[in-house]
Amino acid sequence: MTSRQTAARFLRRTAAAALIAGAAALSLPAPSASAMEGFALTGFKTAVAEAAARDRDLAAFYRARDFAPIWTGAGAEFTARRAALLEAIRMMPLHGLPGDKVNPDDLMARMAAAVSARDRGLLDVELSRIWLDVATDLQTGILTPARVDSEIVREVPLRDASQYLQGITGPAPLSFVAGLPPQRDEYRRLLRARLKMQAEMAAGGYGPVVQASKLEPGDQGRAVIALRDRLVRMGYLAPRASARYDAVLEAAVQQFQRDAGIEPDGVVGANTLKAINVSQEERLRAITVAMERERWINRPLGERHVWVNLPDMHAKLIDHGEVVFSTRSVIGRAMEGRRSPEFSDVMEHMVINPTWNVPRSIAVNEYLPQMQQNPYAAGHLNLIDARGRVVPRDAVDFTQFTRANFPFDIKQPPSTSNALGLVKFMFPNSNNIYLHDTPSKSLFNRTVRAFSHGCIRLQDPFDFAYTLLSYQESDPQGVFQSKLRTGRETQVDLREPLQVHLVYRTAFTDTRGRVHFRDDVYGRDAKVWSALAAEGVVLDQGNS
């Protein structure tokens, strides 16, 4: 820690201590009995009523307590509330939130200046507004996701203002504040990783980048030394003097590759070199963004739930915190109209031998132009009229239709070549997104797997189906296969529906606390970081 950082830390702690002392000394004089006859007869209550009037929830809370003070009274309970508010303010930069949103020195000065009953009433409401703002930021984030990117359609679990006001006026305000941020182990590990990375940056960071086109076992020289030193600083290698690309260095490279989602071949090719040379500042931004995203989903995720991390391109089934199933996935192509959105919903059933109901956007934008050129194009698809009848291709003049007036639905009947494969997993949603099988198996061998129209393809859909059915069938594989053999479309309901979370994490941790990073395939994290920076979030706060 530098002397400048030490001084800043001392000044902040001094300011906080002074604010606690000032807040503890601030109290209301005991009003006379006659002044208690209605809030209009006291300057304090009148000020509170006026100041809170424009906020319905805040006004209702004060009204329910006869406009009594929340913050500006005398006694231990008020001191505890003010201390809890200061703790919440102090926590902001530690959690990757703006550290200068509330200035403790300014707040202290305003408290000291609030001499009259009216001034204290106005201040009490202002402190309540500050509290609601800070508490909301800590619990559910500072950003509105859809304003950052329209494809982040996640509904943030905002709390009612009364919950925050009841919590701070309860018997343990400091404990209430401590429970505001997400309590998931993932969030705690990200928080620790962020603080550790800030300390590493203050100590010099990752050091020089590695200048090479390719490095592999047996190599030696300056580039290998640069690789060795950078991996040491990144925590993948103990300090050593060897200048050779030996087995020890190869093992460190392989671990780095696993953490970066790269095939762990031990060779530093273009992709590995690019990942190794990513700056520590960019990694810290990814962690900070991941923490904000965790706040957006700060609610019970379900004791058993499906977790699809889009940048990681994997789908997992989590049961009481344990990963009981994992498979590679293919996500939406990184282009307009095809990127997979982010949201949560509830999986209710699976469909074996599904029919593919071609989304209208695909029907009119992709297949209609083909059929206008050749009426028999895409012959594996059926045209369906408004009465549900299959329409012969030779009975249609496709050139008379446009994207706006095309009157047919397009369907692909069940088959091994069906675009959805042989099973799909449904969590009905307005985004028309689901998980499914695919006949295009070769795509799962690629490192970057963004090829779909938006739905999530699974490499091992049958095993996923067996795992889901194991919660309700004694012979899950037998049940599934018996329905598959019929060749008929069959819906199998899940007796216990489970939540599905389509998330976007370019930084995430494992149970050991190791941080894994992925590419920002859709560029969404860059948008989130820009929005956070615009709100005042900086990388070097929280560790000084």
C-alpha positions, 0 to 999 in steps of 0.5 A: 500500500502506498503512502498516498493510499495510507493517507487516504485510508486514514482520512476516510476513517477519520471522517467516518469516525467524526460523522459517527460522533456528530450523528451520535450527538445530534438529537431532538429536544423533548417536545412539550405535551401541547406540541404533541397534539398533531404533527402540524403543531411541531416544526419537526413533524411539519417538515417531515410531512412536507419533505416526504410528501413527494415519495408515497412509500416514504410518506406512508412509513413516516405517517405510520410512525406519527412522523417520529424521527428515524435518524435524528433522535437521541439515544442508542437506537438512533446512534445504531441507525446512523452507524449502520447508514455510515457502514452502508456508505463505507461498503459501496466502493468495497462492492464495486459501487460508486464511492463518492455517491455520498460525501461523509464530510458533507453529510456531517456538516449538514448534520451539524448545521441542523439546529432547528426542529424544522432543519432536523425534520428535513434532514431526517427525510434526506437521510432516509432517501440516502439510505434507500438509495444506498441500500438498493444499490447494495442489494439489487445494483445501481443499473437498470439492465434493459437500459444498458442493453435491450437484450438483457431482459432480466427482471431485477428483484427490487424490494419495496422501500418499506422493507429497507425502512423496517430493516434499519429501524429494527433491532439490529440495523448493522446486521441488516446492512450486512445482509444487503449484498448477495449472500451467495458463495459466488458473490463472496468469492468475487468480492474477495477476488476483486480486493485481491486483484486491487492489491496486486495492481497496487503492487505492480500488476501482471507486468510486461506482456508476452511478445511472441507468436507461439511458444511451446514445450522445449522453447527457451529465451526472452519470450519464455522468461516473459511468459514465466514471469507473467504466470508467476504474477498471475498466481499460476507459477511459483517464482523460479529461475528456469528459462526453459519451457519445461514441464512445470511451465507447461502445467501452469499454462494448462491450468491457465487455459482451463481457467480461460476456457481454452483447450488445455494443450499446453501450447501458447498459441494465438488464443492463449497468448491473447488471453494471457496478455489481457490487462489486469485492469480489464480482468478487474472490470470483468469481476466488477461487472460480474458483481453488479450482475449478481446483484441483479439476480439477488433472490432465491435461485431455486434449490434445484435450477438450471444455470446457463452461462452464455460466455462460458457456453455451458449449461449446468444443473445445480442441486443444493449448490452441487453441479449434478450435470454439465454439458457444452452448449451452443448459443446465439450468433453474435449478430443482431436478432440472434444473440441469446437474451438474459433472463430467468424463467421456469422449466415446466416440461420437455418435448420428445420428438418435437416439431420445429415451429419455425419462428416468423422472423426466420420464416420470412427473413430466411425461408421466404426469399429461398422459396421465392427463388425456388418454390421447392427450396427447404423441402424438409419444411411444411407450409401450414395454412390458417386451418392447420392444413399442409399446403402443397408448394406447387399451389403457391406463388411465393413472389406475391408475398412480402415479409409483412403479408406472408400467410403461412406458418412453417413447421418441420415434423419430428425426425432425426434431422429436425433442427431441434433434434429429438428433445427440447426443454421448455420454459415458456417465455416471451423471448421464445427461447428454450434448450434443445438437441441438435443434429449439428453435433460438430459445432460442440467441438469448437471453443467458441460456440455462438452459432444458433438463432438464439436458443441454447443447443445442448451437446448431451440432451439425452443425459440432461433429460435422464437427469431431470427425469431421475427426480420423478421416475425410477427408470428415467432412461427407460421412460425417455427411450420408450417415448422416443421410439414412438416417433410421435411428439410427446410432452413430458411434464416435470412434476417439480418445475425448476428455475432456469437462469440464462446469465452472462458472466465473463468472470466467475469462480469455482469452489476453490475461489479460482477466477475463470474468465471468458471473452465478452462474446456479445460485447455486453460487459463492455456496455455494463462497465461503461454504464458503471463508470458513468455512475462513478465506479472506479477500479482502484476504490475499496482497497485503500 
